[in-house]
Amino acid sequence: MSIKCEERFFESTDRKDRVRYLTWVDDAVETKAVALIAHGVCEHIDRFHGLAEHLAKAGYAVYGEDHVGHGKTAMGEEQNLRNIGKCPKGADKIVIKDMHKMRDIAVSEHPGLPEVLIGHSMGSFVAKIYGANYGKELAATVYCGSGDFFGNPFRCLIYPLVPLFTAAPVKDLEIKVTNNMFSTGWLSRSKENRADYLKDPMITVYYTPGLLAMLGALAARSAGTLWAKKMPKDLPVLVVAGTQDIVGFCGIGVKFANRWMDKAGIKDHTTKWYQTYRHELFRDDCKEEVYSDITDWLKSKGLPG
């Protein structure tokens, strides 16, 4: 296979952790752009191989890290699984700085190319804050599995508790039964993905205090127009959302986030809905469609696709 995936490390901006990150490049095609991927809470970047390989085939050099408190970054040199979920103080700020440090590495290796940022779930909150801080460097950004706590940053402090509840708008009986923190039904329709989630040793199926603090802070900082007002008004934004994703309150939170972008004057934002699909679109039965929709949209913005 012509796609090369390489594991690397850099020193975190917390000056304690070694951030583990992966790169994907397809040697068979010309590299025309850089794509950064921000993963969600309790998971790690290896779960995004499918998306990364699709982007690499389209001409992107893809970079994605294990955030502090997650994956091999948290495991450390001793590779201790028990370290996963132990987040440093101020992890919500550190992750933004680490993403930008990874970006600097990517740009040094692929100078002069347009940059795209894709964030899933908690990673979409990272992407929103990153865009507010460094949006002028981006050519486009994509949010997946995102939402908004109706504009109130204080309500976002209970965001980590969302999986505890069954979403009222959901009509699918299976989701009503399984859409809670104690199962994986809220993640996806794909039973294979749900089984893989439970078997993955680098996934924490519970929230540690550190993860709660990190996720809550990121959700609060990306609520309402706090982030949108600081984003470049001409930055293209694509939102991909499952209509039965409870993190986005089955579409309600996504629509609120879109409203804040409108109020902030962000002119170019598009939402693509996936009927009856749930949270992890990048790993669900519709994933190939989602991958293609993203690269088609990027192509429509003058980027590789």
N, C-alpha and C positions, 0 to 999 in steps of 0.2 A: 504494500500500500504506500502511496506517495505522501500521505500525511504523516508528519513527524510530530509526536507529542513528547515534550521534554519537561522533566521536573527540575525546578530550580528553587533557590532560596535567596532572600535578601533580609537585611536587618530591619525590623519594625521600627516605626517612629517612636514606639514606647521605649526603645533602646534595651529591651529585655528579650523579646521574642525573635525568632527567626521565621519570617513569613515564608511559607511554602507556596509556590505558584507553579502553574502549568502553562506551557505555550504550545500552540498548534499552528503549523505551517504546512501548506501543500506545495511540495517542490515541483509539482507538475503544472502549476499555474503561476502567473505573475502576481506578486503581492501588490495590491493596489490600495489597501486601507488597513487600519488597525481596529480591532474590536476588543473591548474590555468587558468581562462578565463579572457581575457581583451576585454571589449565591445567597440563599436564604438562611434563616436561623436554624440551628441544630443540624445543619448538613455540611457539605464540603464540595469543592469544585469538581471532583471526579464525576459527579452526577450530571455534569453538563457536557460530557464527551460528544453526545449526538449533535447538540446545537453547535458546539465548537467545530466539529468536523464539517458540518454543512457550511458554516461560514468560511472555513479554510478553503473548501472546494470553490467557493465563490470569489476567492482572491483576498481574503482577510488573514492577517497575522493576528491570532487570537491569544489573549492573555487573561488568566483568571487566578485569583489567590484563594487560599483558605484564610478567612478572616481571623483575627485574634479571637481566641476562645473556641475555635472550630478546627476540626480536621487535624492534619499533621502539623499545622502551626501551633495548635494547643498542645499536641502530644510531645513536642520538643524533641531534642536529640535522643532522649531515652525511649521515644515512641511509646509513651505511656497513655493508654486509652483513658485512664482515670483523670487525666488533665483536661479532657474535652469538657467544655462548659465553664471552665475557670477563666473568667474574663478580667482583664486588667481594669483598673479604675479609669473612667473616661473612655471606655471602649468605643462608644458611639463617635467620638471625635478621632480616635486613633484609626479606625477603619477607613475613614474618609482620607486621612493623610497617607495611609498605606496604599490605598487604591491609586492615589496620585503619584506616589513613589513608583509603583509598578508601571503606571502610565509613562513616567519619565524614562524608565528602562525600555519600554516598547518603542517610544519615539526616538530614543538614541539608536536603536537597532533598525528602525524603519523611518528615517527622517523625512519630513515633508509630506507624509501621507495623511489623509483625513482620518479622524478618530470617531468611533461609535461606542457608546456605552449601553450595555444591556443589563438590567437588574431584575431579579426574580424575588418576589415576596419581600422579606426584609431587605434584600438586595435592591428592590425598587425604591425603598426609602433611602438607601445609600445613594442610588442613582439620582434621586431628586435633590438631595443635599449636595452631592458632588456637582450636579449641574448648576446649582445656585452659586457654588464657589468657583467652579472652573468651566462653566458652560461655554465661554468664548473659545475654548480649545476644541469643543465638540462639533461634529458635523451633523449628528443625529443621536437620539436616545430612545430606548425601548423599555417600557415597564410591563412586567408580567406578574400576575398574581398579586396585584397591588390593591390599594383602597384608600380610604380616608375616614377618620372618625368624625365626619360631619363638621370639620373645620375647627374643632375644639382641641387644642393640644393637650389639655389636661385629661380629656377622655381617652386619649391615646395611651395613657399609662396602663389602661386595662386591656390594651390590644393583645398581649400574650395570652389572655384568658379566652379569646374568641373561640378557639377549638373546643372549649368546654360546652358550648351551647349549640343547640340545633337551630338552624336558621329558619325562621317562620315562612319566608317566601318559597322555600323548597317544596316541590310537589312529589318528588321521587321518594317512595317509601323507604328504599334502601338507604338513602342519604339521611332520612329522618332517624333511622335506627343507628346508623354508623357515624354520622357527622359529629363526633365529639372527640375529646382529647384522648380517650381511652381506646381508640381504634384508629385505623388509617383511612376510613372511607371518605373523609373530607379531602384527602389528597388528590385522588384521581378515580376515574372509572376503571382503570387498568388494575386488575387484581395482581398481575405480575409485578407492576411497579410497587404496589402496596406491600407485597411479600418481600420484595427486594429492600424496601425501606426498613422493615422490621429486622431483616437479616444483616443489614449493614452495620459493622462494628463501630464505624466513625460517625454514626448518627445517634444523637441523644433524643430519646423519645419522651423526655421530660425536660422541664425548664429549671435550670439552676438559678439561684439568685442573680448571678452575674449575667446570664442570658436574658433574664427578665428585665434587668436594668438596661442592658444594651438595646434590646428590642423596643422597650418602652420609650427610651430616649430618642431613638431614631424615628419611631412613629410620631412622637410629639413634635420633633423638629421638622418633619415633612408633612405636617397637618395644615389644612387651610391654605392661605396664600403665603405662609411664612417663607417657603422655598420658591414658589412660583414668581413672586415679585422680583426675586434676584436672578431669575433665569433670563438669558437672552430672549427677547421677544420673537426672534425669527428662527429659533432653534426648533427643527422638526421633532415632534414627539409621536411615537406610536405606542398605544396601549393595547395589549392583548389580554383578554379576560374571558374566563369561563362564566357562563350565566348562573352556575350553581357553585361558585367559589365562595365559601363563607367568609374568607378573609376579606373579600370585597363586598361582604354582605349581599351576596347574590346580585351584584350589579349596583346596588344603592351607593356603596362607598366609592365605586369607580365613577359613577355619575357626579358625585359631589366633587371628587378630585378634578374631573373635567370642568366643572363649574368654576373651581378656583383658578384653573388655567385661563379660562375665559376672562374672569375678573382681573387677572394679572396682566392681560393683554398678550398672552402667548397665542400667536396667530395660527400656527400650523400644528394642530394636534388631531390625531385620528384614532378612533377606537375600533378594534376588530373583536367581535363577539363570537364565542364558540358555544353553540347551544347545547345545553345539558352537561357540559364539561365543567371540571372543578378547578382545583388550585394549581396542580403541577402540569401545566399544558406542555411543557418541554419534555415530559416523560409519560404522557398519557397516550391513548390510542390515536389521538389527532396530531401527534407531534410532527409528523412529516408535513402536514398541511400548515401547521404553525411556522415551522422553519421556512417553508417556501413563501408564506405570506410576509414574513419579516424581510427576506432578501428581495422579494418583489417590491415591497414598500421602499426599501433602501435604494433599489435601482431607480424608482420613480423620483427619488431625491438627488439623483445624479451620482450615486455611490455604487460600488460593485454589487451585483445581484445575480 
